[in-house]
């Protein structure tokens, strides 16, 4: 696996600091940001609905052989 650059980590930390400052400030939307952040961090997201079809496709094409498909095609006379 390729080494990741630190830019992603720096961006994530900066976003959390900015969101934290907004939620702790006395801005009118600060409480809404804090509630949204609490929802995102405490919700257990289930991605099984997305990975199940992908896994089914992977199993369906695991034994796929392109050579069998090309042998089954009709031969076209070229006249050469």
DSSP file (Angstrom, degrees, kcal/mol; ACC not computed):
  #  RESIDUE AA STRUCTURE BP1 BP2  ACC     N-H-->O    O-->H-N    N-H-->O    O-->H-N    TCO  KAPPA ALPHA  PHI   PSI    X-CA   Y-CA   Z-CA
    1    1 A X              0   0    0      0, 0.0     2,-0.1     0, 0.0     3,-0.1   0.000 360.0 360.0 360.0 139.6    0.0    0.0    0.0
    2    2 A X        -     0   0    0      1,-0.1     2,-0.2     0, 0.0     0, 0.0  -0.367 360.0-102.7 -71.5 149.4    1.3    3.4   -0.9
    3    3 A X        -     0   0    0     -2,-0.1     2,-0.3     1,-0.1    -1,-0.1  -0.517  37.1-127.6 -72.1 137.2    2.3    5.8    1.9
    4    4 A X        -     0   0    0     -2,-0.2     2,-0.2    -3,-0.1    -1,-0.1  -0.615  18.6-118.6 -87.3 145.5   -0.3    8.5    2.6
    5    5 A X    >   -     0   0    0     -2,-0.3     3,-0.9     1,-0.1     4,-0.5  -0.494  20.1-121.4 -78.2 153.2    0.7   12.1    2.6
    6    6 A X  T 3> S+     0   0    0      1,-0.2     4,-2.4     2,-0.2     5,-0.2   0.536  96.4  89.4 -72.7  -3.9    0.1   14.0    5.9
    7    7 A X  H 3> S+     0   0    0      1,-0.2     4,-2.5     2,-0.2    -1,-0.2   0.878  84.6  52.0 -62.4 -37.6   -2.2   16.5    4.0
    8    8 A X  H <> S+     0   0    0     -3,-0.9     4,-2.3     2,-0.2    -1,-0.2   0.909 111.2  46.4 -64.9 -41.8   -5.3   14.3    4.7
    9    9 A X  H  > S+     0   0    0     -4,-0.5     4,-2.4     2,-0.2    -2,-0.2   0.903 112.5  49.9 -67.3 -40.9   -4.5   14.2    8.4
   10   10 A X  H  X S+     0   0    0     -4,-2.4     4,-2.5     2,-0.2    -2,-0.2   0.915 111.3  49.4 -63.7 -42.6   -3.8   17.9    8.6
   11   11 A X  H  X S+     0   0    0     -4,-2.5     4,-2.5     2,-0.2    -2,-0.2   0.916 111.0  49.7 -62.4 -43.6   -7.1   18.6    6.8
   12   12 A X  H  X S+     0   0    0     -4,-2.3     4,-2.3     2,-0.2    -2,-0.2   0.920 112.1  47.5 -62.6 -44.1   -9.1   16.3    9.2
   13   13 A X  H  X S+     0   0    0     -4,-2.4     4,-2.3     1,-0.2    -1,-0.2   0.920 112.1  49.9 -64.2 -43.2   -7.6   18.0   12.3
   14   14 A X  H  X S+     0   0    0     -4,-2.5     4,-2.7     1,-0.2    -1,-0.2   0.905 109.9  50.9 -63.0 -40.7   -8.2   21.4   10.9
   15   15 A X  H  X S+     0   0    0     -4,-2.5     4,-2.8     1,-0.2     5,-0.2   0.925 111.0  47.9 -62.5 -43.5  -11.9   20.5   10.2
   16   16 A X  H  X S+     0   0    0     -4,-2.3     4,-2.4     2,-0.2    -2,-0.2   0.883 112.6  49.1 -65.1 -37.2  -12.4   19.2   13.7
   17   17 A X  H  X S+     0   0    0     -4,-2.3     4,-2.6     2,-0.2    -2,-0.2   0.934 113.4  46.2 -66.7 -44.7  -10.8   22.3   15.2
   18   18 A X  H  X S+     0   0    0     -4,-2.7     4,-2.4     2,-0.2    -2,-0.2   0.929 114.5  46.9 -64.2 -44.7  -13.0   24.6   13.1
   19   19 A X  H  X S+     0   0    0     -4,-2.8     4,-2.6     1,-0.2    -1,-0.2   0.898 112.4  51.3 -64.0 -39.2  -16.1   22.6   13.8
   20   20 A X  H  X S+     0   0    0     -4,-2.4     4,-1.9    -5,-0.2    -2,-0.2   0.911 110.2  48.5 -63.2 -42.5  -15.3   22.6   17.5
   21   21 A X  H  X S+     0   0    0     -4,-2.6     4,-1.2     2,-0.2    -2,-0.2   0.902 112.8  48.2 -65.1 -40.2  -14.7   26.3   17.6
   22   22 A X  H  < S+     0   0    0     -4,-2.4     5,-0.4     1,-0.2     3,-0.3   0.921 112.5  48.1 -65.3 -43.0  -18.0   26.9   15.8
   23   23 A X  H  < S+     0   0    0     -4,-2.6    -1,-0.2     1,-0.2    -2,-0.2   0.822 115.1  45.0 -70.7 -28.4  -19.9   24.6   18.1
   24   24 A X  H  < S+     0   0    0     -4,-1.9    -1,-0.2    -5,-0.2    -2,-0.2   0.622  98.2  89.8 -87.6 -13.8  -18.4   26.2   21.3
   25   25 A X  S  < S-     0   0    0     -4,-1.2     5,-0.0    -3,-0.3    -3,-0.0  -0.223  88.9-112.8 -76.6 173.1  -18.9   29.7   20.1
   26   26 A X        +     0   0    0      4,-0.1    -1,-0.1     3,-0.0     2,-0.1   0.073  69.3 134.5 -95.0  23.9  -22.0   31.7   20.8
   27   27 A X    >   -     0   0    0     -5,-0.4     3,-1.5     1,-0.1     4,-0.5  -0.415  67.2-117.1 -70.6 151.1  -23.0   31.8   17.2
   28   28 A X  T 3  S+     0   0    0      1,-0.3     3,-0.3     2,-0.1     4,-0.3   0.823 114.5  43.6 -61.0 -32.0  -26.7   31.0   16.5
   29   29 A X  T 3> S+     0   0    0      1,-0.2     4,-2.0     2,-0.1    -1,-0.3   0.373  87.3  94.6 -95.5   6.2  -25.9   27.9   14.5
   30   30 A X  H <> S+     0   0    0     -3,-1.5     4,-2.0     1,-0.2    -1,-0.2   0.880  84.3  49.8 -63.6 -39.6  -23.3   26.6   16.9
   31   31 A X  H  > S+     0   0    0     -4,-0.5     4,-2.3    -3,-0.3    -1,-0.2   0.874 109.6  51.5 -68.1 -37.0  -25.7   24.4   18.8
   32   32 A X  H  > S+     0   0    0     -4,-0.3     4,-2.4     2,-0.2    -1,-0.2   0.890 109.0  50.6 -66.5 -38.6  -27.0   22.9   15.5
   33   33 A X  H  X S+     0   0    0     -4,-2.0     4,-2.6     2,-0.2    -2,-0.2   0.904 110.1  50.5 -64.2 -40.8  -23.4   22.1   14.4
   34   34 A X  H  X S+     0   0    0     -4,-2.0     4,-2.3     2,-0.2    -2,-0.2   0.907 111.2  47.7 -64.9 -41.7  -22.8   20.4   17.8
   35   35 A X  H  X S+     0   0    0     -4,-2.3     4,-2.2     2,-0.2    -2,-0.2   0.908 113.3  48.2 -65.0 -41.2  -25.9   18.3   17.5
   36   36 A X  H  X S+     0   0    0     -4,-2.4     4,-2.6     2,-0.2    -2,-0.2   0.918 111.7  49.5 -64.8 -43.3  -25.0   17.3   13.9
   37   37 A X  H  X S+     0   0    0     -4,-2.6     4,-2.3     1,-0.2    -2,-0.2   0.894 110.4  50.7 -63.2 -40.3  -21.5   16.5   14.9
   38   38 A X  H  X S+     0   0    0     -4,-2.3     4,-1.6     2,-0.2    -1,-0.2   0.905 110.9  49.4 -63.2 -41.1  -22.8   14.3   17.8
   39   39 A X  H  X S+     0   0    0     -4,-2.2     4,-1.4     1,-0.2    -2,-0.2   0.934 112.6  46.6 -62.5 -47.0  -25.1   12.5   15.4
   40   40 A X  H  < S+     0   0    0     -4,-2.6    -2,-0.2     1,-0.2    -1,-0.2   0.895 115.4  45.2 -64.8 -40.6  -22.4   11.8   12.9
   41   41 A X  H  < S+     0   0    0     -4,-2.3    -1,-0.2    -5,-0.2    -2,-0.2   0.734 119.1  40.1 -78.3 -21.8  -19.9   10.6   15.5
   42   42 A X  H  < S+     0   0    0     -4,-1.6     2,-0.4    -5,-0.2    -1,-0.2   0.539  91.0  98.9-105.4  -7.4  -22.3    8.4   17.4
   43   43 A X     <  -     0   0    0     -4,-1.4     2,-1.0    -5,-0.1    -4,-0.0  -0.656  66.8-139.4 -85.2 134.0  -24.3    6.8   14.6
   44   44 A X        -     0   0    0     -2,-0.4     2,-0.4     2,-0.0    -3,-0.1  -0.809  21.0-152.7 -92.3 103.7  -23.3    3.3   13.5
   45   45 A X        -     0   0    0     -2,-1.0     2,-0.7     2,-0.0    -2,-0.0  -0.620   1.1-151.8 -81.3 132.0  -23.5    3.4    9.7
   46   46 A X        +     0   0    0     -2,-0.4     3,-0.4     1,-0.1     4,-0.1  -0.914  17.4 177.0-106.8 112.8  -24.3    0.1    8.1
   47   47 A X    >>  +     0   0    0     -2,-0.7     4,-2.0     1,-0.2     3,-1.1   0.186  51.7 107.4 -98.5  16.1  -22.8   -0.1    4.6
   48   48 A X  H 3> S+     0   0    0      1,-0.3     4,-2.3     2,-0.2     5,-0.2   0.831  71.0  63.8 -63.3 -31.6  -23.9   -3.7    4.1
   49   49 A X  H 3> S+     0   0    0     -3,-0.4     4,-0.5     1,-0.2    -1,-0.3   0.799 110.7  38.2 -63.2 -27.1  -26.6   -2.5    1.6
   50   50 A X  H <> S+     0   0    0     -3,-1.1     4,-0.8     2,-0.1    -2,-0.2   0.804 117.7  46.9 -92.1 -33.2  -23.9   -1.3   -0.7
   51   51 A X  H  X S+     0   0    0     -4,-2.0     4,-2.3     1,-0.2    -2,-0.2   0.760 100.1  67.6 -82.5 -23.9  -21.3   -4.1   -0.2
   52   52 A X  H  X S+     0   0    0     -4,-2.3     4,-2.1     2,-0.2     5,-0.2   0.945 102.1  44.0 -64.4 -49.5  -23.8   -7.0   -0.6
   53   53 A X  H  X S+     0   0    0     -4,-0.5     4,-2.3     1,-0.2    -1,-0.2   0.883 113.6  52.4 -62.6 -35.6  -24.5   -6.3   -4.4
   54   54 A X  H  X S+     0   0    0     -4,-0.8     4,-2.3     1,-0.2    -1,-0.2   0.914 109.7  48.3 -65.2 -41.8  -20.9   -5.8   -5.1
   55   55 A X  H  X S+     0   0    0     -4,-2.3     4,-2.2     2,-0.2    -1,-0.2   0.879 109.9  52.5 -65.8 -37.9  -20.0   -9.1   -3.4
   56   56 A X  H  X S+     0   0    0     -4,-2.1     4,-2.1     2,-0.2    -2,-0.2   0.902 110.5  47.8 -64.9 -40.6  -22.7  -10.9   -5.4
   57   57 A X  H  X S+     0   0    0     -4,-2.3     4,-2.1     2,-0.2    -2,-0.2   0.902 109.9  53.0 -64.8 -40.5  -21.3   -9.5   -8.6
   58   58 A X  H  < S+     0   0    0     -4,-2.3     4,-0.4     1,-0.2    -2,-0.2   0.903 111.2  46.0 -61.9 -41.5  -17.8  -10.5   -7.7
   59   59 A X  H >< S+     0   0    0     -4,-2.2     3,-0.6     1,-0.2     4,-0.5   0.870 111.0  53.1 -68.7 -36.8  -19.0  -14.1   -7.0
   60   60 A X  H 3< S+     0   0    0     -4,-2.1     3,-0.3     1,-0.2    -2,-0.2   0.868 116.2  38.5 -66.9 -35.8  -20.9  -14.2  -10.3
   61   61 A X  T >< S+     0   0    0     -4,-2.1     3,-0.9     1,-0.2    -1,-0.2   0.339  89.3  94.3 -97.8   6.8  -17.9  -13.1  -12.3
   62   62 A X  T <  S+     0   0    0     -3,-0.6    -1,-0.2    -4,-0.4    -2,-0.1   0.887  95.2  35.5 -65.2 -38.0  -15.3  -15.1  -10.4
   63   63 A X  T 3  S+     0   0    0     -4,-0.5     2,-0.3    -3,-0.3    -1,-0.2   0.197  86.8 132.9-100.7  15.6  -15.5  -18.0  -12.8
   64   64 A X    <   -     0   0    0     -3,-0.9     2,-0.5     1,-0.0    -3,-0.1  -0.510  37.2-166.1 -71.7 129.3  -16.1  -15.9  -15.9
   65   65 A X     >  -     0   0    0     -2,-0.3     4,-1.2     1,-0.1     3,-0.4  -0.963  14.0-163.9-122.1 115.3  -13.8  -17.0  -18.7
   66   66 A X  H  > S+     0   0    0     -2,-0.5     4,-2.3     1,-0.2     5,-0.2   0.810  88.5  63.7 -67.7 -30.2  -13.5  -14.6  -21.7
   67   67 A X  H  > S+     0   0    0      1,-0.2     4,-2.0     2,-0.2    -1,-0.2   0.883 100.0  52.4 -63.4 -38.1  -12.0  -17.4  -23.9
   68   68 A X  H  > S+     0   0    0     -3,-0.4     4,-1.3     1,-0.2    -1,-0.2   0.893 109.4  50.4 -63.9 -38.9  -15.2  -19.4  -23.7
   69   69 A X  H  X S+     0   0    0     -4,-1.2     4,-0.6     1,-0.2     3,-0.2   0.921 111.0  47.1 -65.8 -43.9  -17.2  -16.3  -24.8
   70   70 A X  H >< S+     0   0    0     -4,-2.3     3,-0.5     1,-0.2    -1,-0.2   0.831 109.9  53.4 -70.2 -30.6  -14.9  -15.7  -27.8
   71   71 A X  H 3< S+     0   0    0     -4,-2.0    -1,-0.2     1,-0.2    -2,-0.2   0.792 105.1  55.8 -71.8 -26.9  -15.0  -19.3  -28.9
   72   72 A X  H 3< S+     0   0    0     -4,-1.3    -1,-0.2    -3,-0.2    -2,-0.2   0.614  85.1 102.6 -81.4 -12.3  -18.8  -19.2  -28.8
   73   73 A X  S << S-     0   0    0     -4,-0.6     2,-0.1    -3,-0.5    -3,-0.0  -0.430  83.4-104.3 -70.2 145.5  -19.0  -16.3  -31.2
   74   74 A X        -     0   0    0     -2,-0.1     2,-0.4     1,-0.1    -1,-0.1  -0.414  34.8-113.1 -69.4 146.3  -19.8  -17.1  -34.8
   75   75 A X        -     0   0    0     -2,-0.1     2,-0.6    -4,-0.1    -1,-0.1  -0.649  25.9-148.5 -81.6 133.0  -17.0  -17.1  -37.3
   76   76 A X        -     0   0    0     -2,-0.4     2,-0.3     2,-0.0    -1,-0.0  -0.893  13.7-130.2-104.7 121.2  -17.2  -14.4  -39.9
   77   77 A X        -     0   0    0     -2,-0.6    -2,-0.0     1,-0.2     0, 0.0  -0.553  21.4-173.7 -71.5 129.0  -15.8  -15.2  -43.3
   78   78 A X        -     0   0    0     -2,-0.3    -1,-0.2     0, 0.0    -2,-0.0   0.641  34.5-125.3 -98.2 -17.3  -13.5  -12.4  -44.3
   79   79 A X              0   0    0      1,-0.0    -2,-0.1     0, 0.0     0, 0.0   0.637 360.0 360.0  84.1  12.4  -12.7  -13.6  -47.8
   80   80 A X              0   0    0      0, 0.0    -1,-0.0     0, 0.0    -3,-0.0   0.432 360.0 360.0 -95.7 360.0   -9.0  -13.5  -47.3
